[in-house]
Amino acid sequence: MLNAMKSQLNMSATGISYLDSGNGTEVFVFLHGISSGALSWVKQFRTIGEPYRLIAWNAPGYGESRLLAQRQPLAVDYAVALKEFLDSLQVRTPITLVGHSLGALQAAAFAERYGDSLKRLVLVNPAQGYGEHSAEKRQSVYEMRPQLLERLGNDGMARERGPNLLAQKTPFNLEVVTEVTQGITLDGLKGSSYLLANDTIGRYLSALSVPVSLLYGEQDTITPPAGMFSLHQEFPFLELHAIADAGHLAYLDQPEAFNHILLNLQDS
């Protein structure tokens, strides 16, 4: 299944590697987290069909995607790259933007800047960012993952950290995690780590006018449910949806439950 999906990766005119189902009038755009890639959404591409069109990018610096020009990017820099990418695909209809973990921070920035392009924003186990923490904490967050990648390599990083992303550690789920970890580059990880360390999702959520749903795995140990409840308390307009028996990669752990919630949001 993964090899078939890899063969379907495309390259945009803006230098972004991506998957595109190519059919459907309702458009979902998927943004992966800091340790993932476009192929993380393989189960959605295999189970969600028309009238939905699915697009998933490899974020700048991931897979074959070009790096951002900025070496110390914030979420808005990824949002601008996403807008250029979608424009290159001539996506005109309002989209449902689905951001997972760090991708949720990028998605929130896109929604704040390009709200007219959105039908709905969906945050999945969002990373909230460390922009309001101390300088020491921000530096520690920035350095942690790149140092881990340099020390362990891609294979070692997949073995050491990959299982923590999952509640359902099936052979296929672990294969997906291993595969997407291969697409992490050091420069790309430095950029996304800088974003995580120095930005915060709250600065974007406070200015949104589009509907926002928040889906979370009840067994997530990376961005635990307690953090989701705190975010909801700060921003009561967030629509909370729990996914049982799911960890950080909730959409991979429990695709049927995740898809059911996601597709039914379109009718609410």
C-alpha positions as CSV (number, residue, x, y, z in Angstrom):
1,M,0.0,0.0,0.0
2,L,2.8,2.5,0.9
3,N,4.8,1.8,-2.2
4,A,1.7,2.5,-4.3
5,M,1.1,5.7,-2.5
6,K,4.8,6.7,-2.9
7,S,4.5,6.3,-6.6
8,Q,1.6,8.8,-6.6
9,L,3.7,11.7,-5.1
10,N,3.7,14.8,-7.3
11,M,5.9,17.9,-7.4
12,S,4.2,21.3,-7.6
13,A,5.5,24.3,-9.6
14,T,6.5,25.8,-6.2
15,G,8.7,22.9,-5.3
16,I,6.4,21.1,-2.9
17,S,6.0,17.3,-2.9
18,Y,2.4,16.2,-2.4
19,L,-0.3,13.6,-2.7
20,D,-3.5,14.5,-4.6
21,S,-6.5,12.2,-5.0
22,G,-7.5,14.5,-8.0
23,N,-11.3,14.0,-7.7
24,G,-14.1,15.6,-5.8
25,T,-15.6,19.0,-5.3
26,E,-15.1,19.1,-1.5
27,V,-11.4,19.8,-0.9
28,F,-9.5,18.6,2.2
29,V,-5.9,19.7,2.6
30,F,-3.8,17.8,5.2
31,L,-0.8,19.2,7.0
32,H,1.4,16.7,8.9
33,G,3.3,17.1,12.1
34,I,7.0,17.6,12.9
35,S,7.9,13.9,12.7
36,S,5.6,12.9,9.8
37,G,4.9,13.5,6.1
38,A,2.3,13.3,3.4
39,L,2.2,9.5,3.5
40,S,1.0,9.6,7.1
41,W,-2.4,10.2,5.7
42,V,-2.4,7.0,3.7
43,K,-5.5,5.5,5.3
44,Q,-7.5,8.7,4.5
45,F,-6.4,8.5,0.9
46,R,-7.4,4.8,0.8
47,T,-10.8,5.2,2.4
48,I,-12.2,8.7,1.6
49,G,-13.5,8.9,-1.9
50,E,-15.7,11.3,-4.0
51,P,-17.2,13.8,-3.6
52,Y,-14.0,14.6,-1.6
53,R,-10.6,15.6,-3.1
54,L,-7.7,15.0,-0.7
55,I,-4.4,16.9,-0.9
56,A,-1.5,16.3,1.5
57,W,1.8,18.1,1.3
58,N,5.3,17.3,2.5
59,A,6.0,20.5,4.3
60,P,9.0,22.6,3.2
61,G,12.2,20.7,4.0
62,Y,10.4,17.3,4.2
63,G,10.6,14.6,1.6
64,E,11.5,16.2,-1.7
65,S,10.0,19.5,-0.8
66,R,12.2,22.6,-1.1
67,L,13.2,24.5,2.0
68,L,11.7,27.8,3.0
69,A,13.8,30.8,2.3
70,Q,13.6,31.7,6.0
71,R,16.0,29.7,8.3
72,Q,14.1,30.9,11.4
73,P,10.5,30.5,10.2
74,L,7.3,31.2,12.1
75,A,3.9,29.7,11.3
76,V,3.0,32.5,8.9
77,D,6.0,31.6,6.7
78,Y,4.6,28.1,6.2
79,A,1.1,29.6,5.6
80,V,2.5,31.8,2.8
81,A,4.2,28.7,1.3
82,L,0.9,26.8,1.6
83,K,-1.0,29.5,-0.2
84,E,1.5,29.6,-3.0
85,F,1.3,25.8,-3.3
86,L,-2.5,25.7,-3.4
87,D,-2.6,28.5,-5.9
88,S,-0.2,26.5,-8.1
89,L,-2.7,23.7,-8.1
90,Q,-5.5,26.2,-8.9
91,V,-7.5,25.3,-5.8
92,R,-10.2,27.9,-5.8
93,T,-13.0,26.4,-3.8
94,P,-13.1,27.1,0.0
95,I,-11.2,24.2,1.6
96,T,-11.3,22.2,4.8
97,L,-7.8,22.6,6.2
98,V,-6.7,19.7,8.5
99,G,-3.6,20.3,10.5
100,H,-2.0,17.7,12.8
101,S,0.4,18.6,15.7
102,L,2.8,21.2,14.3
103,G,0.8,21.2,11.1
104,A,-2.1,22.6,13.3
105,L,0.0,25.6,14.2
106,Q,0.7,26.2,10.5
107,A,-2.9,25.7,9.7
108,A,-4.1,28.2,12.3
109,A,-1.7,30.8,10.8
110,F,-3.1,30.1,7.3
111,A,-6.7,30.5,8.7
112,E,-5.8,33.8,10.3
113,R,-4.2,35.1,7.1
114,Y,-6.3,33.5,4.4
115,G,-9.7,32.9,6.2
116,D,-11.6,33.6,3.0
117,S,-10.0,30.5,1.5
118,L,-11.4,28.2,4.2
119,K,-14.7,26.4,4.8
120,R,-13.5,25.0,8.2
121,L,-10.3,24.6,10.2
122,V,-9.7,21.2,11.8
123,L,-6.9,20.9,14.4
124,V,-5.8,17.4,15.3
125,N,-3.8,16.9,18.5
126,P,-2.4,20.4,18.0
127,A,1.0,21.5,19.1
128,Q,0.5,24.8,20.9
129,G,4.1,26.1,20.6
130,Y,6.6,27.4,23.1
131,G,6.7,31.1,22.0
132,E,5.7,32.3,25.5
133,H,8.2,30.3,27.4
134,S,11.6,31.3,28.7
135,A,14.5,31.7,26.4
136,E,16.2,28.6,27.9
137,K,13.1,26.5,27.3
138,R,12.7,27.7,23.7
139,Q,16.4,26.9,23.0
140,S,16.0,23.5,24.4
141,V,12.9,22.7,22.3
142,Y,14.7,24.1,19.2
143,E,17.8,21.9,19.7
144,M,16.2,18.6,20.8
145,R,14.9,17.0,17.6
146,P,17.8,18.1,15.3
147,Q,20.3,16.8,17.8
148,L,18.4,13.5,18.0
149,L,18.4,13.2,14.2
150,E,22.1,13.8,14.1
151,R,22.8,11.3,16.8
152,L,20.4,8.5,15.8
153,G,19.9,9.0,12.1
154,N,16.4,8.6,10.5
155,D,16.2,4.9,11.2
156,G,17.2,5.3,14.8
157,M,14.8,8.2,15.3
158,A,11.9,6.1,13.9
159,R,12.8,3.2,16.3
160,E,13.2,5.5,19.4
161,R,10.4,8.0,19.0
162,G,8.1,6.4,16.4
163,P,6.2,4.1,18.8
164,N,5.4,7.0,21.1
165,L,3.2,8.5,18.4
166,L,0.9,5.5,18.3
167,A,-1.6,3.9,20.6
168,Q,-2.1,1.1,18.1
169,K,1.4,-0.2,17.4
170,T,0.5,-2.5,14.5
171,P,3.1,-3.6,12.0
172,F,1.5,-1.4,9.3
173,N,1.3,1.7,11.5
174,L,4.9,1.3,12.5
175,E,5.8,0.9,8.9
176,V,4.1,4.2,8.1
177,V,6.0,5.9,10.9
178,T,9.3,4.5,9.7
179,E,8.6,5.5,6.1
180,V,7.7,9.1,6.8
181,T,10.7,9.5,9.2
182,Q,12.9,8.7,6.2
183,G,11.7,12.0,4.6
184,I,12.8,14.2,7.5
185,T,15.9,16.3,6.6
186,L,18.1,18.0,9.1
187,D,17.5,21.5,7.6
188,G,13.8,20.9,7.4
189,L,13.7,19.7,11.0
190,K,15.6,22.7,12.1
191,G,13.0,25.0,10.5
192,S,10.1,23.2,12.0
193,S,11.8,23.0,15.4
194,Y,12.4,26.7,15.3
195,L,8.7,27.2,14.6
196,L,7.7,24.9,17.5
197,A,10.1,26.7,19.9
198,N,9.3,30.3,19.0
199,D,5.6,30.6,18.0
200,T,2.3,29.9,19.6
201,I,-1.1,28.8,18.3
202,G,-2.9,31.2,20.5
203,R,-1.8,34.3,18.6
204,Y,-3.6,32.9,15.5
205,L,-6.7,31.4,17.1
206,S,-7.6,34.7,18.8
207,A,-8.2,36.3,15.4
208,L,-10.2,33.6,13.5
209,S,-13.7,33.9,12.1
210,V,-14.0,30.4,10.5
211,P,-15.5,27.3,12.3
212,V,-12.8,25.4,14.2
213,S,-12.9,21.8,15.3
214,L,-10.4,20.1,17.6
215,L,-9.9,16.3,17.4
216,Y,-7.7,14.6,19.9
217,G,-6.7,11.0,20.8
218,E,-7.6,10.0,24.3
219,Q,-4.3,8.2,24.7
220,D,-2.0,10.9,23.2
221,T,1.1,11.3,25.4
222,I,2.7,13.9,23.1
223,T,0.0,16.5,23.2
224,P,-2.1,15.0,26.0
225,P,-5.9,15.6,26.4
226,A,-5.3,17.9,29.4
227,G,-3.6,20.4,27.0
228,M,-6.6,20.2,24.7
229,F,-9.0,20.9,27.5
230,S,-6.9,23.9,28.5
231,L,-6.9,25.2,24.9
232,H,-10.6,24.8,24.8
233,Q,-11.0,26.7,28.0
234,E,-9.0,29.6,26.5
235,F,-10.9,29.4,23.2
236,P,-14.4,28.1,23.9
237,F,-15.4,28.3,20.3
238,L,-13.3,25.2,19.6
239,E,-15.5,22.2,19.0
240,L,-13.9,19.3,20.8
241,H,-14.1,15.7,19.5
242,A,-12.5,12.8,21.3
243,I,-11.2,9.7,19.5
244,A,-11.0,6.7,21.8
245,D,-8.0,4.2,21.7
246,A,-6.0,6.7,19.7
247,G,-2.6,8.3,20.4
248,H,-0.9,11.3,18.8
249,L,-1.4,9.9,15.2
250,A,-5.1,9.6,15.9
251,Y,-6.0,9.5,12.2
252,L,-3.6,6.5,11.7
253,D,-4.6,4.7,14.9
254,Q,-8.4,5.0,14.4
255,P,-9.0,6.0,10.7
256,E,-12.7,5.0,10.7
257,A,-13.5,7.0,13.8
258,F,-11.4,9.9,12.6
259,N,-13.0,9.9,9.1
260,H,-16.5,9.7,10.6
261,I,-16.0,12.8,12.6
262,L,-14.2,14.7,9.9
263,L,-16.8,14.0,7.2
264,N,-19.7,14.7,9.5
265,L,-18.2,18.1,10.3
266,Q,-19.1,19.2,6.8
267,D,-22.8,18.9,7.7
268,S,-22.7,20.9,11.0
